[in-house]
Amino acid sequence: MGVKLDSSHLNTAATVAAAIAAFASCVAAFKSNKTSKTLAKIERDRRHAELYPVFDVALEKLGTDNLKLTLWLRGPDSLGKIESLIVSIRDDKQVSASPVGSPTESEIAKQIWGPRRFTPAVGNASEDGRSVPYSNLIRGDKAIFQLEKTPMPTWMTSSGTDEWWEQMGIERLIKISIYCKNSEMDGWTVPWDVTLPSRPRAF
């Protein structure tokens, strides 16, 4: 003998079935959306790596004490230009971590730990000479910046700036960081170490 279901049971069953179907639909939509976002991120990351800027960097003497830093944007071919970039002097961490003398934390933070800095106010360089901006560098073109001797730490005394950096063991190396940004994606940071031109030897 079969079981007879009244309309209330049928309605309940239909409601449950509809709820299950709706839940399954939500789960499928969530998985589809998550998959789409994952694929989109993978593509963005691939494109970002593909467009990683390639530079040539040169350092030349400019007068008696200054230097000319030149950056050429060489590629990749798919990168037509960089809309904005900031070139910064990176600190020599080995030296800044254990500075000679008795400086305060504020003095350590303000000091540029490298033998050269950007000439303040030249080419919109920052007041402390730490960084300088540049806009719309087209592939194949170059950007030129001026560098000067970094003042010794204010709490130190020495026979001269070059001699002080020589004593610290980093008088020949400038560490820079090139931050590049285009509006369509995240930025890139390109580190670079540049060796200073040799000083004339005294005989």
MIMAR-748000 format. One record per residue: residue number from 1; x, y, z of N, C-alpha, C, CB in turn. Coordinates in Angstrom, 3 decimals. Each point is the difference from the previous one (the first is absolute). Glycine has a CB too. Example, Ala and Ser with C-alpha at 12.3 -4.5 7.8 and 13.67 -1.06 7.14 Angstrom:
REM residues 2
<site 1,<13.190,-5.690,7.800>,<-0.890,1.190,0.000>,<0.900,1.200,0.000>,<-1.892,-1.173,1.246>>;
<site 2,<1.542,2.223,-1.966>,<0.820,1.190,0.060>,<-0.770,1.090,0.730>,<1.184,-0.628,-2.145>>;
END
This chain:
REM residues 203
<site 1,<0.849,-1.189,0.000>,<-0.849,1.189,0.000>,<0.887,1.243,0.000>,<-1.849,-1.240,1.230>>;
<site 2,<1.660,2.138,-2.188>,<0.850,1.176,-0.122>,<-0.287,1.042,1.059>,<0.125,-0.433,-2.414>>;
<site 3,<0.883,1.303,2.593>,<-0.143,1.092,0.981>,<-0.610,1.197,-0.707>,<1.993,-0.816,1.358>>;
<site 4,<-3.020,1.312,-0.789>,<-0.691,1.139,-0.585>,<0.511,1.297,0.627>,<-2.039,-1.430,-0.437>>;
<site 5,<2.534,2.357,-0.438>,<0.519,1.280,0.483>,<-1.010,1.093,-0.269>,<2.358,-0.754,-0.395>>;
<site 6,<-2.623,1.521,1.428>,<-0.914,1.112,-0.223>,<0.782,1.187,-0.574>,<-1.506,-0.790,1.897>>;
<site 7,<0.802,1.838,-2.198>,<0.622,1.160,-0.649>,<1.049,0.678,0.867>,<-2.104,0.324,-1.240>>;
<site 8,<1.948,-0.359,2.542>,<0.974,0.650,0.891>,<1.348,-0.686,-0.070>,<-1.855,0.687,1.513>>;
<site 9,<1.812,-2.062,-1.601>,<1.260,-0.723,-0.120>,<0.672,0.297,-1.340>,<-0.905,-1.805,1.495>>;
<site 10,<0.093,1.863,-2.528>,<0.549,0.300,-1.332>,<0.622,1.384,-0.055>,<-1.712,-1.498,-1.006>>;
<site 11,<1.043,2.460,1.630>,<0.537,1.365,0.022>,<1.321,0.068,0.757>,<-2.331,0.891,-0.124>>;
<site 12,<2.392,-1.616,1.236>,<1.230,-0.022,0.800>,<1.152,-0.603,-0.786>,<-1.367,-0.183,2.085>>;
<site 13,<1.062,-0.930,-2.760>,<1.035,-0.655,-0.812>,<0.485,0.915,-1.113>,<-1.018,-2.224,0.516>>;
<site 14,<0.100,2.928,-1.127>,<0.372,0.914,-1.079>,<0.872,1.140,0.524>,<-2.128,-0.575,-1.202>>;
<site 15,<1.768,1.063,2.400>,<0.771,1.092,0.603>,<1.421,-0.443,0.315>,<-2.108,0.946,0.960>>;
<site 16,<2.228,-2.165,-0.403>,<1.324,-0.527,0.327>,<0.830,-0.180,-1.263>,<-0.949,-1.153,2.016>>;
<site 17,<0.303,0.603,-3.047>,<0.710,-0.212,-1.268>,<0.475,1.321,-0.591>,<-1.378,-2.049,-0.414>>;
<site 18,<0.521,3.055,0.513>,<0.367,1.312,-0.534>,<1.153,0.606,0.785>,<-2.357,0.338,-0.761>>;
<site 19,<2.323,-0.546,2.091>,<1.068,0.535,0.845>,<1.329,-0.670,-0.328>,<-1.669,0.478,1.817>>;
<site 20,<1.617,-1.814,-2.016>,<1.218,-0.744,-0.343>,<0.551,0.471,-1.346>,<-0.835,-1.995,1.307>>;
<site 21,<-0.076,2.185,-2.259>,<0.422,0.458,-1.318>,<0.604,1.398,0.070>,<-1.783,-1.413,-1.038>>;
<site 22,<1.179,2.268,1.841>,<0.516,1.362,0.138>,<1.375,-0.007,0.650>,<-2.342,0.869,0.169>>;
<site 23,<2.503,-1.728,0.866>,<1.288,-0.100,0.675>,<1.075,-0.504,-0.961>,<-1.178,-0.425,2.179>>;
<site 24,<0.815,-0.610,-2.941>,<0.951,-0.554,-0.974>,<0.390,1.040,-1.035>,<-0.984,-2.268,0.340>>;
<site 25,<-0.009,3.086,-0.750>,<0.271,1.050,-0.963>,<0.950,1.039,0.577>,<-2.247,-0.381,-1.019>>;
<site 26,<2.039,0.732,2.303>,<0.882,0.975,0.659>,<1.421,-0.532,0.107>,<-1.954,0.882,1.289>>;
<site 27,<2.080,-2.169,-0.936>,<1.322,-0.614,0.116>,<0.709,0.007,-1.346>,<-0.823,-1.443,1.881>>;
<site 28,<0.090,1.086,-2.928>,<0.586,-0.024,-1.339>,<0.435,1.394,-0.431>,<-1.432,-1.969,-0.578>>;
<site 29,<0.571,2.969,0.879>,<0.337,1.378,-0.363>,<1.225,0.480,0.758>,<-2.407,0.452,-0.483>>;
<site 30,<2.494,-0.818,1.776>,<1.149,0.391,0.822>,<1.283,-0.612,-0.547>,<-1.493,0.184,2.012>>;
<site 31,<1.429,-1.490,-2.346>,<1.181,-0.673,-0.538>,<0.405,0.601,-1.341>,<-0.668,-2.104,1.188>>;
<site 32,<-0.340,2.401,-2.012>,<0.294,0.596,-1.306>,<0.642,1.371,0.148>,<-1.917,-1.259,-0.982>>;
<site 33,<1.389,2.062,1.923>,<0.550,1.339,0.244>,<1.416,-0.084,0.549>,<-2.310,0.864,0.426>>;
<site 34,<2.525,-1.817,0.496>,<1.330,-0.178,0.580>,<0.997,-0.432,-1.066>,<-1.038,-0.597,2.204>>;
<site 35,<0.599,-0.322,-3.080>,<0.869,-0.466,-1.080>,<0.345,1.141,-0.954>,<-1.014,-2.289,0.186>>;
<site 36,<0.012,3.111,-0.493>,<0.231,1.138,-0.902>,<1.000,0.978,0.596>,<-2.318,-0.255,-0.899>>;
<site 37,<2.159,0.528,2.209>,<0.925,0.919,0.668>,<1.416,-0.578,0.032>,<-1.898,0.879,1.401>>;
<site 38,<1.997,-2.190,-1.147>,<1.314,-0.643,0.036>,<0.680,0.074,-1.354>,<-0.808,-1.530,1.794>>;
<site 39,<0.051,1.234,-2.853>,<0.553,0.060,-1.344>,<0.401,1.426,-0.374>,<-1.407,-1.970,-0.633>>;
<site 40,<0.586,2.942,1.058>,<0.313,1.401,-0.299>,<1.281,0.424,0.709>,<-2.449,0.494,-0.293>>;
<site 41,<2.629,-0.948,1.550>,<1.213,0.340,0.745>,<1.231,-0.646,-0.638>,<-1.363,0.203,2.107>>;
<site 42,<1.227,-1.448,-2.523>,<1.113,-0.678,-0.662>,<0.407,0.762,-1.262>,<-0.788,-2.219,0.912>>;
<site 43,<-0.196,2.682,-1.674>,<0.289,0.737,-1.224>,<0.649,1.352,0.316>,<-1.936,-1.149,-1.131>>;
<site 44,<1.440,1.834,2.188>,<0.610,1.284,0.390>,<1.446,-0.194,0.423>,<-2.241,0.849,0.720>>;
<site 45,<2.488,-1.894,0.080>,<1.363,-0.269,0.462>,<0.915,-0.351,-1.171>,<-0.915,-0.787,2.202>>;
<site 46,<0.389,0.022,-3.151>,<0.798,-0.357,-1.179>,<0.351,1.244,-0.803>,<-1.111,-2.252,-0.084>>;
<site 47,<0.114,3.094,-0.118>,<0.212,1.230,-0.764>,<0.957,0.940,0.732>,<-2.297,-0.233,-0.991>>;
<site 48,<2.174,0.288,2.305>,<0.874,0.856,0.811>,<1.451,-0.444,-0.127>,<-1.885,0.418,1.606>>;
<site 49,<2.126,-1.728,-1.525>,<1.357,-0.529,-0.126>,<0.532,0.205,-1.416>,<-0.499,-1.696,1.783>>;
<site 50,<-0.371,1.562,-2.764>,<0.384,0.162,-1.397>,<0.475,1.416,-0.304>,<-1.637,-1.771,-0.596>>;
<site 51,<1.072,2.760,1.304>,<0.318,1.403,-0.251>,<1.070,0.552,0.940>,<-2.318,0.278,-0.819>>;
<site 52,<2.984,-1.139,1.579>,<1.029,0.464,0.944>,<1.032,0.851,-0.750>,<-0.334,-2.066,1.460>>;
<site 53,<0.534,3.334,-1.031>,<0.863,0.919,-0.749>,<1.463,-0.450,-0.045>,<-1.543,1.832,0.654>>;
<site 54,<2.167,-1.564,-1.786>,<1.421,-0.300,-0.189>,<0.733,1.322,-0.245>,<-0.511,-2.329,-0.953>>;
<site 55,<1.529,2.595,1.765>,<0.748,1.257,-0.095>,<1.468,-0.256,-0.323>,<-1.585,1.049,1.632>>;
<site 56,<2.208,-0.053,-2.223>,<1.445,0.150,0.004>,<0.303,1.210,0.877>,<0.281,-1.042,-2.341>>;
<site 57,<0.781,0.945,3.129>,<0.347,1.074,0.935>,<1.465,0.365,-0.173>,<-1.754,-0.785,1.642>>;
<site 58,<2.031,2.088,-1.701>,<1.385,0.465,-0.137>,<0.249,1.141,0.979>,<0.045,-0.682,-2.440>>;
<site 59,<1.201,0.756,2.890>,<0.404,1.043,0.936>,<1.261,0.668,-0.538>,<-1.022,-1.250,1.969>>;
<site 60,<0.976,2.580,-2.110>,<1.122,0.735,-0.565>,<0.320,1.211,0.869>,<-0.627,-0.775,-2.315>>;
<site 61,<1.856,1.239,2.222>,<0.395,1.197,0.721>,<-0.672,1.224,-0.610>,<2.199,-1.063,0.600>>;
<site 62,<-2.568,1.988,0.257>,<-0.632,1.253,-0.437>,<0.676,1.131,0.762>,<-2.245,-1.140,-0.513>>;
<site 63,<3.232,1.739,-0.098>,<0.761,1.024,0.705>,<0.969,-0.626,0.983>,<-1.905,1.584,-0.259>>;
<site 64,<2.232,-0.826,1.286>,<1.011,-0.446,0.964>,<-0.543,-1.002,1.008>,<1.109,2.189,-0.275>>;
<site 65,<-2.264,-1.896,0.853>,<-0.513,-0.815,1.098>,<-1.302,-0.734,-0.306>,<1.100,1.592,1.494>>;
<site 66,<-1.825,-1.158,-2.528>,<-1.305,-0.604,-0.269>,<0.089,-1.147,-0.999>,<-1.050,2.197,0.482>>;
<site 67,<-0.052,-2.965,-0.548>,<-0.096,-1.124,-0.919>,<-1.308,0.071,-0.771>,<1.416,-1.405,1.528>>;
<site 68,<-1.410,0.824,-2.722>,<-1.220,-0.084,-0.811>,<-0.445,-1.459,-0.052>,<0.681,2.026,-1.397>>;
<site 69,<-1.899,-2.270,1.876>,<-0.584,-1.336,-0.036>,<-1.006,-0.052,-1.148>,<0.324,-0.310,2.513>>;
<site 70,<-0.129,-0.624,-3.445>,<-0.880,-0.111,-1.164>,<-0.696,-1.358,0.000>,<1.492,1.557,-1.312>>;
<site 71,<-2.813,-1.521,1.152>,<-0.792,-1.225,-0.116>,<-0.590,-0.072,-1.401>,<-0.536,0.021,2.482>>;
<site 72,<0.720,-1.131,-3.174>,<-0.658,-0.264,-1.274>,<-1.055,-1.090,0.214>,<2.093,0.663,-1.309>>;
<site 73,<-3.295,-0.431,0.839>,<-1.021,-1.043,0.037>,<0.156,-0.836,-1.269>,<-1.608,1.446,1.384>>;
<site 74,<2.061,-2.679,-1.240>,<0.314,-0.852,-1.143>,<-1.137,-0.956,-0.375>,<2.379,0.163,0.668>>;
<site 75,<-3.259,-0.449,0.228>,<-1.044,-0.969,-0.334>,<-0.859,-0.320,1.208>,<1.475,-0.958,-1.760>>;
<site 76,<-2.284,-0.089,1.577>,<-0.117,-0.866,-1.176>,<-0.732,0.699,-1.153>,<0.000,-1.992,1.525>>;
<site 77,<-0.067,1.327,-2.676>,<-0.626,0.613,-1.169>,<-1.462,0.354,0.239>,<1.570,-1.280,-1.426>>;
<site 78,<-2.242,0.478,2.260>,<-1.426,0.221,0.253>,<-0.258,1.145,0.980>,<-0.371,-2.415,-0.448>>;
<site 79,<1.445,2.959,1.054>,<-0.134,1.132,0.911>,<0.382,1.272,-0.751>,<0.505,-1.462,2.027>>;
<site 80,<-1.503,2.218,-2.456>,<0.280,1.189,-0.799>,<0.613,1.137,0.784>,<-1.858,-0.663,-1.423>>;
<site 81,<1.432,0.822,2.671>,<0.543,1.073,0.825>,<-0.322,-0.276,1.468>,<-0.245,1.655,-1.907>>;
<site 82,<0.887,-0.900,2.772>,<-0.317,-0.001,1.421>,<-0.576,1.371,0.335>,<1.842,-1.698,0.544>>;
<site 83,<-3.048,1.708,-0.020>,<-0.680,1.271,0.259>,<0.678,0.795,1.113>,<-2.135,-1.047,-0.750>>;
<site 84,<2.569,0.368,1.786>,<0.687,0.703,1.089>,<1.006,-0.935,0.646>,<-2.018,1.459,0.410>>;
<site 85,<3.138,-0.886,-0.024>,<0.993,-0.788,0.728>,<0.642,0.873,1.070>,<0.436,-1.446,-2.034>>;
<site 86,<0.058,0.792,3.053>,<0.720,0.668,1.084>,<1.306,-0.750,0.208>,<-2.158,0.796,1.119>>;
<site 87,<3.266,-0.065,-1.247>,<1.315,-0.592,0.228>,<0.448,0.411,1.402>,<0.597,0.046,-2.501>>;
<site 88,<-0.239,-1.035,3.311>,<0.369,0.264,1.398>,<1.365,-0.585,0.312>,<-2.418,0.007,0.650>>;
<site 89,<3.103,0.639,0.295>,<1.251,-0.535,0.522>,<-0.329,-1.008,1.078>,<1.248,2.136,-0.527>>;
<site 90,<-0.752,-3.367,0.377>,<-0.192,-1.022,1.029>,<1.147,0.080,0.995>,<-1.234,-1.503,-1.623>>;
<site 91,<0.901,1.293,2.885>,<1.027,0.010,1.032>,<0.825,-1.281,-0.054>,<-1.457,1.450,1.442>>;
<site 92,<2.736,-1.325,-1.094>,<0.824,-1.164,0.215>,<-0.340,-0.537,1.393>,<1.870,0.878,-1.536>>;
<site 93,<-2.646,-1.941,1.577>,<-0.544,-0.494,1.271>,<1.089,-0.427,0.976>,<-2.023,-0.739,-1.231>>;
<site 94,<3.118,0.214,0.702>,<1.057,-0.463,0.880>,<0.588,1.152,0.812>,<0.505,-1.840,-1.618>>;
<site 95,<-0.372,2.990,0.981>,<0.578,1.154,0.684>,<-1.028,0.688,0.886>,<1.589,0.304,-1.899>>;
<site 96,<-2.809,-0.108,1.371>,<-1.018,0.729,0.760>,<-0.463,-0.769,1.229>,<-0.728,1.074,-2.114>>;
<site 97,<0.909,-2.411,2.100>,<-0.453,-0.805,1.143>,<0.890,0.193,1.225>,<-0.926,-1.672,-1.605>>;
<site 98,<2.183,2.050,1.381>,<0.911,0.187,1.137>,<0.871,1.224,-0.239>,<0.013,-2.485,0.459>>;
<site 99,<-0.613,3.671,-0.482>,<0.762,1.216,-0.301>,<1.015,0.325,1.090>,<-1.961,0.853,-1.276>>;
<site 100,<3.073,-0.279,0.833>,<1.030,0.432,0.942>,<-0.464,1.259,0.714>,<1.811,-1.011,-1.438>>;
<site 101,<-1.456,1.156,2.698>,<-0.397,1.169,0.773>,<-1.204,-0.306,0.878>,<0.893,1.474,-1.804>>;
<site 102,<-1.590,-0.422,2.239>,<-1.156,-0.170,0.878>,<-1.198,0.766,-0.530>,<1.529,-0.306,1.950>>;
<site 103,<-2.018,-0.064,-3.135>,<-1.131,0.724,-0.584>,<-1.325,-0.420,0.610>,<1.285,0.205,-2.108>>;
<site 104,<-2.282,0.660,1.974>,<-1.355,-0.348,0.399>,<-0.673,-0.763,-1.144>,<-0.143,2.038,1.523>>;
<site 105,<-0.993,-2.662,-1.228>,<-0.734,-0.716,-1.046>,<-0.437,0.955,-1.108>,<-0.788,-1.669,1.703>>;
<site 106,<0.419,2.885,-1.321>,<-0.417,0.991,-0.983>,<1.157,0.377,-0.919>,<-1.706,0.869,1.617>>;
<site 107,<2.893,-0.701,-1.072>,<1.173,0.342,-0.804>,<0.350,-1.132,-0.969>,<0.850,1.440,1.879>>;
<site 108,<-0.967,-2.677,-1.405>,<0.287,-1.151,-0.853>,<-0.975,-0.053,-1.166>,<0.909,-1.253,1.976>>;
<site 109,<-2.203,1.503,-1.684>,<-1.039,-0.065,-1.032>,<0.186,1.081,-1.060>,<-1.567,-0.950,1.694>>;
<site 110,<2.029,2.127,-1.294>,<0.164,1.110,-0.934>,<1.247,-0.132,-0.864>,<-1.198,1.430,1.619>>;
<site 111,<2.185,-2.161,-1.131>,<1.263,-0.113,-0.722>,<-0.133,-0.912,-1.217>,<1.224,0.389,2.144>>;
<site 112,<-0.694,0.039,-3.281>,<0.100,-0.864,-1.172>,<1.302,-0.787,0.120>,<-1.352,1.617,-1.460>>;
<site 113,<1.231,-2.955,1.511>,<1.168,-0.840,0.207>,<0.565,-0.454,-1.341>,<-0.919,-0.759,2.216>>;
<site 114,<1.543,1.694,-2.881>,<0.630,-0.258,-1.283>,<0.797,1.224,-0.397>,<-1.845,-1.582,-0.685>>;
<site 115,<2.828,1.445,-0.193>,<0.929,1.101,-0.294>,<-0.560,1.119,-0.855>,<1.747,-1.657,0.185>>;
<site 116,<-2.893,1.451,-0.839>,<-0.589,1.046,-0.830>,<-1.506,0.095,0.233>,<1.798,-0.361,-1.715>>;
<site 117,<-2.319,1.570,1.501>,<-1.433,0.241,0.076>,<-0.392,0.860,-1.203>,<-0.004,-0.166,2.560>>;
<site 118,<-1.290,0.234,-2.844>,<-0.456,0.907,-1.049>,<0.153,1.437,0.477>,<-1.625,-1.733,-0.868>>;
<site 119,<2.042,2.600,-0.045>,<0.172,1.394,0.370>,<-1.372,0.603,0.317>,<2.083,0.190,-1.452>>;
<site 120,<-2.304,0.247,2.704>,<-1.320,0.517,0.386>,<-0.464,1.134,-0.915>,<0.496,-0.645,2.361>>;
<site 121,<-1.784,0.602,-2.700>,<-0.678,1.026,-0.807>,<0.365,-0.050,-1.480>,<-0.038,1.416,2.020>>;
<site 122,<0.970,-2.267,-2.436>,<0.323,-0.147,-1.415>,<-0.847,-1.137,-0.576>,<2.377,0.860,0.370>>;
<site 123,<-3.182,-0.544,-1.389>,<-0.868,-1.015,-0.577>,<-1.068,-0.489,0.958>,<1.883,-0.667,-1.419>>;
<site 124,<-2.337,1.565,2.307>,<-1.022,-0.335,0.998>,<0.458,-1.033,1.022>,<-1.687,0.526,-1.713>>;
<site 125,<2.991,-0.628,1.921>,<0.503,-0.904,1.031>,<-0.489,0.451,1.370>,<2.031,-0.513,-1.399>>;
<site 126,<-2.197,-0.448,2.290>,<-0.488,0.317,1.345>,<1.014,0.849,0.751>,<-1.311,-2.137,0.036>>;
<site 127,<0.841,2.793,1.010>,<0.841,0.924,0.768>,<1.217,-0.690,0.609>,<-2.033,1.342,0.490>>;
<site 128,<1.855,-2.624,-0.106>,<1.119,-0.721,0.603>,<0.860,-0.731,-1.027>,<-1.379,-0.255,2.041>>;
<site 129,<0.974,0.311,-3.322>,<0.780,-0.661,-1.039>,<-0.207,-1.499,-0.072>,<1.642,1.776,0.282>>;
<site 130,<-2.654,-2.266,0.412>,<-0.256,-1.445,0.027>,<-0.596,-0.511,-1.308>,<-0.335,0.170,2.456>>;
<site 131,<-0.562,0.604,-3.080>,<-0.711,-0.502,-1.171>,<-0.296,1.115,-0.991>,<-0.998,-1.795,1.410>>;
<site 132,<0.658,1.373,-2.634>,<-0.352,0.960,-1.050>,<-1.039,-0.659,-0.915>,<2.315,1.113,0.097>>;
<site 133,<-3.380,-0.390,-0.464>,<-1.027,-0.568,-0.879>,<0.279,0.291,-1.473>,<-1.650,0.253,1.853>>;
<site 134,<0.956,-0.994,-2.711>,<0.084,0.243,-1.442>,<-1.293,-0.512,-0.618>,<2.557,-0.190,-0.025>>;
<site 135,<-3.039,0.869,-1.018>,<-1.271,-0.371,-0.619>,<0.168,-0.335,-1.477>,<-1.179,1.459,1.639>>;
<site 136,<0.405,-2.460,-2.069>,<-0.130,-0.346,-1.425>,<1.340,-0.293,-0.672>,<-2.031,1.419,-0.067>>;
<site 137,<2.677,-2.466,0.555>,<1.241,-0.460,-0.623>,<-0.361,-1.026,-1.080>,<1.345,0.406,2.149>>;
<site 138,<-1.121,-0.037,-3.401>,<-0.356,-0.838,-1.145>,<1.124,-1.003,-0.275>,<-1.398,1.876,-0.982>>;
<site 139,<1.006,-3.088,0.578>,<1.001,-1.024,-0.313>,<0.967,0.515,-1.061>,<-1.648,-1.819,0.579>>;
<site 140,<2.941,1.676,-0.272>,<1.045,0.500,-0.886>,<0.532,1.358,0.408>,<-1.045,-1.286,-1.805>>;
<site 141,<0.287,2.009,2.639>,<0.436,1.315,0.472>,<0.768,-0.133,1.320>,<-1.984,1.076,-1.142>>;
<site 142,<2.541,0.043,1.574>,<0.796,-0.019,1.219>,<-0.440,1.097,0.951>,<1.919,-0.947,-1.277>>;
<site 143,<-1.640,0.737,2.560>,<-0.217,0.998,1.047>,<1.346,0.272,0.659>,<-2.414,-0.757,0.396>>;
<site 144,<2.708,2.029,-0.146>,<1.297,0.391,0.544>,<-0.192,0.696,1.345>,<0.947,0.226,-2.333>>;
<site 145,<-0.124,-0.596,3.307>,<-0.081,0.564,1.345>,<1.390,0.413,0.467>,<-2.016,-1.427,0.521>>;
<site 146,<2.052,2.392,0.386>,<1.277,0.482,0.529>,<0.196,-0.486,1.430>,<-0.127,2.025,-1.486>>;
<site 147,<1.346,-2.485,1.758>,<0.367,-0.474,1.332>,<1.123,0.856,0.564>,<-0.702,-2.338,-0.606>>;
<site 148,<0.709,2.461,1.910>,<1.077,0.698,0.690>,<0.471,-0.845,1.184>,<-0.935,2.251,-0.709>>;
<site 149,<2.008,-1.818,1.339>,<0.512,-0.736,1.160>,<-1.006,0.047,1.147>,<2.364,0.532,-0.692>>;
<site 150,<-2.569,-1.668,1.311>,<-0.863,-0.049,1.184>,<0.750,0.578,1.187>,<-1.212,-2.032,-0.887>>;
<site 151,<0.626,3.012,1.585>,<0.677,0.529,1.188>,<0.237,-1.099,1.032>,<-1.059,2.236,-0.409>>;
<site 152,<2.149,-2.133,1.102>,<0.268,-0.947,1.081>,<-1.072,0.135,1.070>,<2.479,0.098,-0.464>>;
<site 153,<-2.691,-1.126,1.262>,<-0.908,0.128,1.144>,<0.403,1.175,0.880>,<-0.420,-2.473,-0.055>>;
<site 154,<-0.551,3.197,0.527>,<0.273,1.215,0.769>,<0.737,-0.273,1.305>,<-2.029,0.988,-1.009>>;
<site 155,<1.954,-2.205,1.508>,<0.637,-0.294,1.281>,<1.436,-0.516,-0.173>,<-2.266,-0.508,0.939>>;
<site 156,<2.735,0.472,-2.206>,<1.328,-0.516,-0.255>,<0.958,1.114,-0.388>,<-1.004,-2.166,-0.698>>;
<site 157,<2.272,1.929,0.915>,<1.053,0.901,-0.487>,<1.005,-0.843,-0.779>,<-0.301,1.618,1.968>>;
<site 158,<0.826,-1.053,-3.041>,<0.953,-0.732,-0.834>,<0.795,1.001,-0.808>,<-1.514,-2.022,-0.124>>;
<site 159,<2.544,1.524,-0.552>,<0.827,0.893,-0.807>,<-0.687,0.407,-1.291>,<2.009,-1.064,0.978>>;
<site 160,<-3.073,0.376,-1.381>,<-0.708,0.342,-1.222>,<-1.085,-1.010,-0.314>,<2.052,1.107,-0.843>>;
<site 161,<-3.004,-0.689,0.016>,<-1.144,-0.862,-0.304>,<0.418,-1.304,-0.662>,<-1.396,2.033,-0.231>>;
<site 162,<2.202,-1.950,-0.834>,<0.429,-1.217,-0.685>,<0.755,-0.928,0.942>,<0.120,1.276,-2.144>>;
<site 163,<0.727,-0.710,2.974>,<0.790,-0.804,0.911>,<-0.901,-0.708,1.013>,<1.937,1.579,-0.294>>;
<site 164,<-3.013,-0.894,0.724>,<-0.895,-0.615,0.978>,<-0.701,-1.210,-0.605>,<-0.335,2.230,1.109>>;
<site 165,<-0.187,-2.079,-2.331>,<-0.682,-1.124,-0.634>,<0.981,-1.122,-0.319>,<-1.693,1.578,-0.957>>;
<site 166,<2.929,-1.221,0.660>,<1.011,-1.021,-0.257>,<0.264,-0.809,1.257>,<1.037,1.447,-1.764>>;
<site 167,<-0.971,-0.760,2.895>,<0.186,-0.700,1.265>,<-1.157,-0.962,0.289>,<1.296,1.968,0.849>>;
<site 168,<-2.513,-1.611,-1.302>,<-1.163,-0.844,0.225>,<-0.071,-1.150,-1.006>,<-1.199,1.983,0.934>>;
<site 169,<2.073,-1.958,-1.950>,<0.082,-1.113,-0.929>,<-1.011,0.018,-1.131>,<0.862,-1.260,1.869>>;
<site 170,<-1.563,2.387,-2.080>,<-1.017,0.031,-1.063>,<0.150,1.250,-0.869>,<-1.568,-1.300,1.478>>;
<site 171,<2.804,1.792,-1.602>,<0.186,1.260,-0.706>,<-0.176,-0.126,-1.505>,<1.533,0.674,1.802>>;
<site 172,<-1.543,-1.895,-2.355>,<-0.047,-0.172,-1.438>,<-1.367,-0.437,-0.520>,<2.393,-0.555,0.109>>;
<site 173,<-3.356,0.290,0.761>,<-1.247,-0.615,-0.441>,<-1.217,0.839,0.366>,<1.082,-2.222,0.233>>;
<site 174,<-1.929,2.479,-1.241>,<-1.274,0.677,0.223>,<-1.119,-1.015,-0.229>,<0.958,2.263,-0.716>>;
<site 175,<-1.803,-2.421,1.706>,<-1.136,-0.915,-0.099>,<-1.253,0.826,-0.298>,<1.078,-1.668,1.618>>;
<site 176,<-1.744,1.376,-2.734>,<-1.220,0.730,-0.335>,<-1.171,-0.966,-0.156>,<1.365,1.785,-1.136>>;
<site 177,<-2.547,-1.220,1.232>,<-1.231,-0.749,-0.206>,<-0.866,0.793,-0.977>,<0.113,-1.050,2.335>>;
<site 178,<-0.586,0.400,-3.398>,<-0.823,0.671,-1.017>,<-1.425,-0.530,0.120>,<1.996,0.297,-1.574>>;
<site 179,<-2.893,0.541,2.089>,<-1.402,-0.407,0.119>,<-0.764,0.523,-1.216>,<0.128,0.009,2.549>>;
<site 180,<-0.753,-0.923,-3.280>,<-0.701,0.346,-1.245>,<-1.491,-0.271,0.155>,<2.065,-0.532,-1.358>>;
<site 181,<-2.889,1.416,0.775>,<-1.449,-0.161,0.152>,<-0.712,0.418,-1.279>,<0.191,0.408,2.476>>;
<site 182,<-1.082,-1.283,-2.933>,<-0.965,0.323,-1.037>,<-1.392,-0.169,0.579>,<1.589,-0.723,-1.837>>;
<site 183,<-2.525,1.538,1.399>,<-1.323,0.027,0.610>,<-0.741,-1.317,-0.127>,<-0.076,2.406,-0.485>>;
<site 184,<0.404,-3.208,-0.519>,<-0.765,-1.197,-0.274>,<0.317,-1.178,0.909>,<-0.101,0.781,-2.303>>;
<site 185,<1.183,-0.712,3.070>,<0.369,-1.138,0.843>,<0.888,0.435,1.155>,<-0.180,-1.505,-1.984>>;
<site 186,<0.524,0.525,2.844>,<0.856,0.272,1.143>,<1.389,0.425,-0.476>,<-1.296,-1.664,1.392>>;
<site 187,<2.040,2.306,-0.483>,<1.322,0.490,-0.353>,<1.067,-1.084,0.039>,<-0.682,2.198,0.878>>;
<site 188,<1.857,-1.838,-1.373>,<1.170,-0.871,0.038>,<1.118,0.734,0.756>,<-0.657,-1.136,-2.211>>;
<site 189,<1.468,0.400,2.935>,<1.185,0.558,0.641>,<1.231,-0.692,-0.566>,<-1.298,0.533,2.115>>;
<site 190,<2.195,0.268,-2.702>,<1.204,-0.540,-0.648>,<1.219,0.470,0.795>,<-1.122,-0.011,-2.306>>;
<site 191,<1.794,-0.872,3.037>,<1.214,0.396,0.731>,<1.209,0.015,-0.927>,<-0.953,-0.970,2.112>>;
<site 192,<1.913,1.846,-1.803>,<1.201,0.096,-0.847>,<1.161,0.521,0.833>,<-1.412,0.410,-2.065>>;
<site 193,<2.572,-0.973,1.869>,<1.227,0.474,0.640>,<0.908,0.598,-1.071>,<-0.182,-1.758,1.837>>;
<site 194,<0.686,2.967,-1.577>,<0.842,0.697,-0.970>,<1.343,0.317,0.652>,<-2.036,0.988,-1.166>>;
<site 195,<3.118,-1.290,0.464>,<1.327,0.292,0.507>,<0.439,1.390,-0.427>,<0.560,-2.435,-0.056>>;
<site 196,<-0.024,3.196,0.984>,<0.464,1.358,-0.307>,<1.199,-0.030,-0.944>,<-0.833,0.777,2.237>>;
<site 197,<0.928,0.241,-3.096>,<1.223,0.112,-0.819>,<1.230,0.120,0.893>,<-1.317,1.102,-1.849>>;
<site 198,<2.418,-1.645,1.416>,<1.216,0.017,0.804>,<0.522,1.417,0.163>,<0.549,-2.303,-0.792>>;
<site 199,<-0.043,2.582,1.993>,<0.633,1.295,0.235>,<1.440,-0.039,-0.512>,<-1.478,0.409,2.024>>;
<site 200,<1.972,0.733,-2.484>,<1.405,0.031,-0.438>,<0.927,-0.369,1.164>,<-0.558,1.776,-1.723>>;
<site 201,<1.554,-2.580,1.429>,<0.949,-0.399,1.038>,<1.028,1.100,0.229>,<-0.326,-2.417,-0.611>>;
<site 202,<0.685,2.579,1.866>,<1.029,0.997,0.359>,<1.390,-0.662,-0.092>,<-1.642,1.239,1.550>>;
<site 203,<2.555,-0.551,-2.187>,<1.356,-0.548,-0.140>,<0.975,0.878,0.751>,<-0.563,-0.990,-2.242>>;
END
